[in-house]
Amino acid sequence: MIMDFIDKLRRIQKKNNSLLCIGLDTEVSRVPESLFRWGDPQFEFNRKIIDAAKDLVCAYKLNISFYESVGEHGWYTVHQTLARIPEEIVTIGDGKRGDIRNSAEKQAALFCEDWEFAASTVNPYMGFDAVEPFTRRRDQCAFILAVTSNKGSKDFQHLKVMGKPLYEHVIRTARKWNKRKNIGLVVGATRPAELKRVRSLAPKMPLLIPGIGAQKGDLKATVRFGCDRNGELAIINVGRSIIYASNGDDFAEKAREAAIRYRDEINGYREKYFGG
């Protein structure tokens, strides 16, 4: 039975009582030496992180650059990693794709058909034909870049167009495209004022929110302004602060401890702002 993306997201957020997403941005150079006795230390690292925290998260996000950069074997590592993640948990391919239609078709074939991520991040700069191939299945979501957490986001995203910042036009257009209810938005946790504005413009859309942890985003504001009225539909990504909580062979144990701390802090704010 095919489940709509938002239904799947709500179900796992309720089951695991979690809005936490762990970013598997795994650098081979930071993998403990003991894992190199295996044929694929990058996957072995991911496997242990997944197994340690699968009851604490609603999603795992793979930044594809960390896998593309290791060459052709990275393609297999993504496959192996996705196969290890329980089917009920949302998987996000963070590749920020988006090109003219014939190129976008090929990009979507890899992310949506070969790897079969539940969601992909997409750059909307080239318009609807760059986004549409990622939205054809109602069980898969395209997270469109709206307000990103990097310093350079101000170069374009905040430019005034007809009196409104460009990102607001992106959001309004994304809402028009959202016929299958499977488009979401990427909004950085380092931009709490904009996050509040985005949620007001898109009250029913899922938000992927990076920037917590190493980028020092505001977790309290992220929960307060990023959730929908039920305290859901926010996917709060934490990467390095969890997966590199230890550099030693106890990395998975320490990652679990860090994930528990983040999940519990998030849930404390959910209780405060949205009740039981």
Secondary structure, 3 states (H helix, E strand, C coil): CCCCHHHHHHHHHHHCCCCEEEECCCCHHHCCHHHHHCCCHHHHHHHHHHHHHCCCCCEEEEECHHHHCCCCHHHHHHHHHHHHCCCCCEEEEEEEECCCHHHHHHHHHHHHHHCCCCEEEECCCCCHHHHHHHHCCCCCEEEEEEECCCHHHHHCCCCEECCEEHHHHHHHHHHHHCCCCCEEEEECCCCHHHHHHHHHHCCCCCEEEEEECCCCCCHHHHHHHHCCCCCCCEEEEECHHHHCCCCCCCHHHHHHHHHHHHHHHHHHHHHHHHCC
